[in-house]
Amino acid sequence: MGRKFFFIVNGSIGALIFYYFVRKIQIYYDVNISIDGYGLAGAVWYGLGLGFIFGVKFIRVQDILKLIKKIKF
């Protein structure tokens, strides 16, 4: 598959991971995103935005797929 596909997949995985943790922190501190629009904006910016960059930089789906192909189930 092409590099663009893996670029999007790597970024999406990182974005989902970061968004999950940002929302967990917001829930812990009782940030209600229906009242506080900045809370939702923070989750989107830090979770999805920075998570996408993290995913592109550090997550390598290609290597994970190669490892899975080596292991015979």
Helices and strands as residue ranges (DSSP letters): H 3-28, H 37-42, I 43-50, H 51-58, H 61-70
